[in-house]
Amino acid sequence: MIVDLDMRIWARTEDLGEGISSAVRRSGAARWVRPDASPDGLLAALQTVDCGLLLGFRSDLLRGAVPEAAIRRLLDFAATHAPGRLLYARAVDPMAADAAAEVESARAAGACAIWLDPALQGFHPSDTRAMRVFDRAEAMQLPVFVGWSGPLPSAARLEFGRPYLLDEVARAFPRLSIVLAGCGHPFTQEALALVAKHDRVFTTLAGVASRPWELLQVLQQSRDMGVDAKLLFASGFPFDTAARAIEAIYSVNTAVHSTHLPHVARSVLREIVERDAVSLLGLGVPPTPRDRLAPRPLAARLDFDGATAGDQRPREGVQP
């Protein structure tokens, strides 16, 4: 079972706010292939894994949001062509007046978790309004995904992105599952300390796999601290893909090959890649694992407005 816990879509980067849009354009300028956040790109990337979690986006601070209507169309399409293989985490901005209501209606909207980011949304995790959101999430048994695996805009409040600030939240809501994106980058030591301290705090490798030396350090430190069982696989799509992230994880020992530096056992790497995060976090019923040797067609082309581009190319279904 391979579960990608960090995938996103958007029609244009401006939907994320001008600040993130500029940061994404700058980071993509040095790449041969720019991030493809279209529904087509996500459906193609989903072919590598057994299940993916689509994270929403909303930040009133940055004046950006991905419309839920567009996400709903993609989820409906995936439910037909790849049932059970695409889950959804609703974006909630705790500073918004409707935040608590958004959490309470999340399951009715098809969400199995919620997403937020103190740095991008500009709030202290123990702010009264944020604590109200965490309280409702625990009551609704909705895991909370925290963080952003892409480039940060200058307007982000980095002081609110420190993982240790979530310590009070984890103490106040011990039954709430909290998942930190990208091992809390750039505060990886704090993130691992928080993961080691609380039973229901986890972290993903979203974005970390694209930085080989940091990946090796995170894996070694997690082994030293005995928390490698709480590292969850995530690619950080569209800034990376599951295929590249998996390759990077299995190749992590290349940097220390023929040296006396410690290596990470392949069995540990495999456990991270193939961990059943759906069951671990209570996101739903895990789908049937794919046959890795079976040939798979490319994902069907799907416009962001929900119309399949059958007038331009033959339509191909996504095999479940």
C-alpha positions as CSV (number, residue, x, y, z in Angstrom):
1,M,0.0,0.0,0.0
2,I,1.5,3.3,-1.1
3,V,-0.4,6.4,0.0
4,D,0.6,9.9,-1.1
5,L,-0.5,12.3,1.6
6,D,0.3,15.6,-0.1
7,M,-1.2,16.4,-3.5
8,R,-2.7,19.7,-4.8
9,I,-4.4,21.2,-7.9
10,W,-5.1,24.7,-9.1
11,A,-6.2,26.3,-12.3
12,R,-3.5,29.0,-12.1
13,T,-1.0,30.0,-9.5
14,E,-2.8,33.3,-9.0
15,D,-5.6,31.3,-7.2
16,L,-3.1,30.8,-4.4
17,G,-2.6,34.5,-3.9
18,E,-0.1,36.8,-5.6
19,G,2.6,36.1,-3.0
20,I,2.6,32.3,-3.5
21,S,2.2,32.8,-7.3
22,S,5.4,34.8,-7.5
23,A,7.2,32.3,-5.3
24,V,6.1,29.4,-7.4
25,R,7.1,31.2,-10.6
26,R,10.6,31.9,-9.2
27,S,11.1,28.4,-8.0
28,G,9.9,26.9,-11.3
29,A,12.1,29.2,-13.5
30,A,15.1,27.0,-12.8
31,R,13.4,23.8,-13.7
32,W,13.3,22.0,-17.0
33,V,9.8,20.9,-16.3
34,R,7.5,23.3,-14.4
35,P,5.0,22.0,-11.8
36,D,1.8,20.7,-13.5
37,A,-1.0,21.3,-11.0
38,S,-3.8,20.4,-13.4
39,P,-6.3,17.7,-12.7
40,D,-4.8,15.7,-15.6
41,G,-1.4,15.9,-14.0
42,L,-2.7,14.8,-10.7
43,L,-4.6,11.8,-12.2
44,A,-1.4,10.8,-14.0
45,A,0.7,11.1,-10.8
46,L,-2.0,9.1,-9.0
47,Q,-1.2,6.1,-11.1
48,T,2.0,5.5,-9.2
49,V,0.3,5.1,-5.8
50,D,-2.6,3.1,-4.4
51,C,-4.2,6.2,-2.9
52,G,-3.7,9.9,-2.8
53,L,-4.9,12.7,-0.5
54,L,-5.9,15.9,-2.2
55,L,-5.3,18.9,0.0
56,G,-7.4,22.1,-0.4
57,F,-6.0,25.6,-0.1
58,R,-7.3,28.7,1.5
59,S,-5.6,31.7,3.0
60,D,-7.5,34.9,3.7
61,L,-4.1,36.5,4.6
62,L,-2.7,35.9,1.1
63,R,-6.1,36.3,-0.6
64,G,-5.9,32.9,-2.2
65,A,-8.1,29.9,-2.4
66,V,-8.7,26.9,-4.7
67,P,-12.4,26.7,-5.4
68,E,-14.1,23.7,-3.8
69,A,-16.3,23.4,-6.9
70,A,-13.2,22.5,-9.0
71,I,-12.0,20.0,-6.3
72,R,-15.5,18.5,-6.2
73,R,-15.5,17.9,-10.0
74,L,-12.2,16.1,-9.8
75,L,-13.3,14.0,-6.8
76,D,-16.4,13.0,-8.7
77,F,-14.4,12.1,-11.8
78,A,-12.0,10.1,-9.7
79,A,-14.8,8.3,-7.8
80,T,-16.1,7.1,-11.2
81,H,-12.8,6.1,-12.8
82,A,-10.6,5.3,-9.7
83,P,-13.0,4.6,-6.8
84,G,-11.5,5.0,-3.4
85,R,-8.1,6.1,-4.6
86,L,-8.5,9.9,-4.1
87,L,-9.3,11.3,-0.7
88,Y,-9.8,14.9,0.2
89,A,-8.7,17.3,3.0
90,R,-10.8,20.5,3.2
91,A,-8.8,23.7,3.7
92,V,-10.0,25.7,6.7
93,D,-8.7,29.2,7.6
94,P,-9.1,29.5,11.4
95,M,-9.1,33.3,11.1
96,A,-12.3,33.2,9.0
97,A,-15.6,33.7,10.6
98,D,-17.0,30.4,9.2
99,A,-14.0,28.3,10.3
100,A,-15.8,26.2,12.9
101,A,-18.8,25.6,10.5
102,E,-16.4,24.6,7.7
103,V,-15.0,21.9,10.0
104,E,-18.4,20.6,11.1
105,S,-19.6,20.4,7.5
106,A,-16.4,18.8,6.1
107,R,-17.6,15.2,6.2
108,A,-20.8,16.1,4.4
109,A,-18.6,17.8,1.7
110,G,-16.7,14.5,1.2
111,A,-13.6,15.4,3.3
112,C,-11.9,13.0,5.5
113,A,-9.5,15.5,7.1
114,I,-8.8,19.2,7.2
115,W,-5.7,21.3,6.2
116,L,-4.4,24.5,7.6
117,D,-1.1,26.4,7.8
118,P,-0.3,28.9,10.6
119,A,2.5,30.5,8.5
120,L,0.4,31.0,5.4
121,Q,-2.8,31.9,7.2
122,G,-1.1,34.1,9.8
123,F,-2.2,32.7,13.2
124,H,-0.7,31.4,16.3
125,P,-1.6,27.7,16.8
126,S,-2.9,28.4,20.3
127,D,-5.0,31.4,19.2
128,T,-8.5,31.0,20.6
129,R,-10.0,30.9,17.2
130,A,-7.6,28.2,16.1
131,M,-8.2,26.2,19.2
132,R,-11.9,26.2,18.4
133,V,-11.1,24.7,15.0
134,F,-8.8,22.0,16.6
135,D,-11.6,21.2,19.1
136,R,-14.2,20.7,16.4
137,A,-11.7,18.6,14.3
138,E,-11.2,16.3,17.3
139,A,-14.9,16.0,17.9
140,M,-15.5,15.2,14.3
141,Q,-12.6,12.8,14.2
142,L,-10.9,14.7,11.4
143,P,-7.1,14.5,11.2
144,V,-5.5,17.9,10.8
145,F,-2.8,18.3,8.2
146,V,-0.5,21.2,8.9
147,G,2.0,22.9,6.5
148,W,2.8,23.7,2.9
149,S,5.5,21.8,0.9
150,G,5.9,24.5,-1.8
151,P,8.0,27.8,-1.8
152,L,7.0,30.3,0.9
153,P,6.0,33.9,0.0
154,S,7.5,36.8,1.7
155,A,4.2,37.6,3.4
156,A,4.1,34.2,5.2
157,R,4.4,34.5,9.0
158,L,7.3,32.1,9.6
159,E,7.3,32.7,13.3
160,F,3.9,30.9,13.4
161,G,5.3,27.9,11.5
162,R,7.5,26.6,14.3
163,P,6.4,23.0,15.1
164,Y,6.9,23.5,18.8
165,L,3.9,25.9,18.8
166,L,1.7,22.9,18.2
167,D,2.8,21.3,21.5
168,E,0.0,23.1,23.4
169,V,-2.5,21.9,20.8
170,A,-1.4,18.3,21.0
171,R,-1.6,18.5,24.8
172,A,-5.1,20.0,24.8
173,F,-6.4,17.5,22.2
174,P,-4.7,14.2,22.7
175,R,-7.1,12.3,20.5
176,L,-6.5,14.6,17.5
177,S,-4.3,13.3,14.8
178,I,-1.9,16.0,13.6
179,V,0.3,15.5,10.5
180,L,3.1,17.9,9.9
181,A,4.1,18.5,6.2
182,G,7.7,18.0,5.1
183,C,9.0,17.2,8.6
184,G,8.3,20.8,9.6
185,H,10.9,22.1,7.2
186,P,12.9,24.1,7.9
187,F,12.5,23.3,11.6
188,T,13.0,19.5,11.3
189,Q,14.5,19.0,14.8
190,E,11.5,20.6,16.4
191,A,9.1,18.5,14.3
192,L,10.8,15.3,15.2
193,A,10.8,16.2,18.9
194,L,7.1,16.9,18.7
195,V,6.5,13.6,16.9
196,A,8.4,11.8,19.6
197,K,6.5,13.5,22.4
198,H,2.9,12.9,21.3
199,D,1.3,9.6,20.2
200,R,-1.0,11.2,17.6
201,V,1.5,13.5,16.0
202,F,3.0,12.4,12.7
203,T,5.0,13.9,9.9
204,T,5.4,13.4,6.1
205,L,8.3,13.6,3.8
206,A,6.6,16.0,1.3
207,G,9.2,18.1,-0.4
208,V,12.1,16.5,1.6
209,A,12.7,13.8,-1.0
210,S,13.8,16.5,-3.4
211,R,16.6,17.5,-1.0
212,P,18.8,14.3,-0.7
213,W,21.1,15.4,2.1
214,E,18.2,16.7,4.2
215,L,16.3,13.5,3.5
216,L,19.2,11.4,4.8
217,Q,19.5,13.5,7.9
218,V,15.8,13.3,8.6
219,L,15.8,9.5,8.2
220,Q,18.8,9.1,10.4
221,Q,17.5,11.4,13.1
222,S,14.1,9.7,13.1
223,R,15.8,6.3,13.6
224,D,17.9,7.7,16.4
225,M,14.8,9.1,18.1
226,G,12.8,6.0,17.5
227,V,10.0,7.7,15.5
228,D,10.7,6.3,12.0
229,A,7.4,4.4,12.3
230,K,5.6,7.8,12.3
231,L,7.2,9.0,9.1
232,L,4.6,9.0,6.3
233,F,5.1,9.1,2.6
234,A,4.1,12.2,0.6
235,S,5.4,13.6,-2.6
236,G,4.3,17.3,-2.4
237,F,2.7,17.2,-5.8
238,P,2.9,19.2,-8.1
239,F,6.3,20.3,-6.8
240,D,7.4,16.7,-7.0
241,T,5.8,13.4,-8.0
242,A,5.4,10.1,-6.2
243,A,7.6,8.3,-8.7
244,R,10.5,10.7,-8.2
245,A,10.0,10.8,-4.4
246,I,10.0,7.0,-4.1
247,E,13.2,6.8,-6.2
248,A,14.8,9.4,-4.0
249,I,13.9,7.6,-0.8
250,Y,15.2,4.2,-2.0
251,S,18.4,6.0,-3.3
252,V,19.1,7.9,-0.1
253,N,22.1,5.8,0.8
254,T,23.9,6.8,-2.4
255,A,25.3,9.9,-0.6
256,V,27.1,7.8,2.0
257,H,28.1,4.8,-0.2
258,S,31.6,3.6,0.5
259,T,31.9,5.8,3.6
260,H,31.8,5.0,7.3
261,L,28.7,7.1,7.8
262,P,25.6,5.1,8.9
263,H,23.2,3.8,6.2
264,V,19.4,3.5,6.4
265,A,18.2,-0.1,6.2
266,R,16.2,-0.8,3.0
267,S,13.6,-2.4,5.2
268,V,13.0,0.9,7.0
269,L,12.8,2.7,3.6
270,R,10.2,0.2,2.4
271,E,8.1,0.6,5.5
272,I,8.0,4.4,5.1
273,V,7.0,4.2,1.4
274,E,4.4,1.4,1.9
275,R,2.9,2.5,5.2
276,D,-0.9,2.3,5.2
277,A,-1.5,5.9,6.3
278,V,-5.2,5.6,5.5
279,S,-5.8,3.1,8.3
280,L,-3.2,4.7,10.6
281,L,-4.9,8.1,10.5
282,G,-8.4,6.9,10.1
283,L,-9.0,8.5,6.7
284,G,-11.4,5.8,5.5
285,V,-11.3,2.3,4.0
286,P,-8.0,1.5,2.3
287,P,-8.4,0.7,-1.4
288,T,-7.3,-2.6,-2.8
289,P,-3.5,-2.4,-3.5
290,R,-2.6,-2.1,-7.1
291,D,-1.0,-4.9,-9.1
292,R,2.5,-3.3,-9.6
293,L,3.3,-5.4,-12.6
294,A,0.0,-4.7,-14.5
295,P,0.2,-2.3,-17.4
296,R,-1.6,1.0,-16.8
297,P,-2.9,3.5,-19.3
298,L,-2.3,7.2,-18.9
299,A,-4.9,9.1,-17.0
300,A,-7.8,10.6,-19.0
301,R,-7.4,14.2,-20.0
302,L,-9.7,16.4,-17.9
303,D,-10.1,20.1,-18.2
304,F,-10.2,22.1,-14.9
305,D,-13.8,23.1,-15.7
306,G,-14.8,19.4,-15.5
307,A,-15.1,18.7,-19.2
308,T,-13.1,15.8,-20.7
309,A,-11.2,16.9,-23.8
310,G,-12.7,14.2,-26.0
311,D,-12.9,16.5,-29.0
312,Q,-9.1,16.9,-29.0
313,R,-7.9,13.4,-28.2
314,P,-9.2,9.9,-27.6
315,R,-10.6,9.4,-24.1
316,E,-8.8,6.9,-21.9
317,G,-10.2,5.7,-18.6
318,V,-8.2,5.6,-15.4
319,Q,-8.0,2.0,-14.3
320,P,-8.8,1.5,-10.6
